[in-house]
Amino acid sequence: MDSVKFGIGSSNYFNMPCWVAQHTRLFEKHGISFEPDVYSSIEEADEGLRSGRFPLAFQATEGVITAVEQGAPMKIIGGNLERLPFSFIGTPDVNSVADLRGKVIGVSSLAAGTSSLLRGFLEQEAGLRYGTDYDMRAVGMIPARWALLRDGKINAGLQGIPLDIVAVEAGFHVIGDIRSYVGELEFASLVVNTDWAAGHHDLARNFMRAMVSAHAWLAHNRDASADIAVLEMGIERRHALLAWDAYVEGGIFPADGDVSAAGLEAIIQLTARVRGNSTRVGTSYASYVDRSYYLAAKDLSLGSLNA
């Protein structure tokens, strides 16, 4: 068995493909001893991938794009979230996007991820500009944002399914429809350190084989998936079932673990516009992706190759 450290962001439903591969022994089937390494921010994930602390991770796609532009040894080899898995949640006194004038919004990072989406969304919906009409603070990932919302230390933040449902049940408000604003968007991806992959090609391919198989299993096992989510996240079973409906039937997870070319192009253009990055506008998604591991895994795991 080959040990593989994998970076995951806190305890949220994004990690289900890995949890499935672990609980159903798909990693073991492909000769992998899976070691999750939890990071608490996009910056920590970036550092972990660059340094080799973990050679594979789920990471915010914008963070990967920025890292590759800086010459970091990273490539996207698979998909994770190809639609936005969040609702924009405000405290009970915030009823609309316009109510955020003068307020504080919590994000995971000011440099990448949800901050780019929110800046564009708030300007389009209510003409609100970052730094002038509202403040943003990097406060951590989903569990940290939820704790600060409950304590009234931030006024709004994106909450992932199913914690957005928990928030609404507790009296918090969904403000605006950020999912419709975003549409298809490769928000998070499966990423590899390419220096590591060069010396562990077969291991990287076998990891991808387990992930392809995990996505196939996830698509056909709603009840068993809920059991895993309850165990890993400590959530109620009804919330776990609703999460499966959103992520699997709602198309947030890629059907077979592949990266969405259209979704990646969309985030390249959106982040370039919001951050005024004229150099990024002309780049192709192919600059950031290596699909060879997915294609080999698809062929070996499922007996078909969809190029």
PyMOL commands that set and color helices and strands:
alter all, ss='L'
color gray80, all
select helices_A, chain A and resi 13-23+26-29+42-51+61-69+97-100+114-126+142-150+163-169+178-182+194-199+201-219+222-233+237-249+261-275+278-281+285-288+292-302
alter helices_A, ss='H'
color red, helices_A
select strands_A, chain A and resi 2-9+32-39+56-60+74-83+86-90+104-107+135-138+156-160+173-174+184-193
alter strands_A, ss='S'
color yellow, strands_A
deselect
rebuild
show_as cartoon
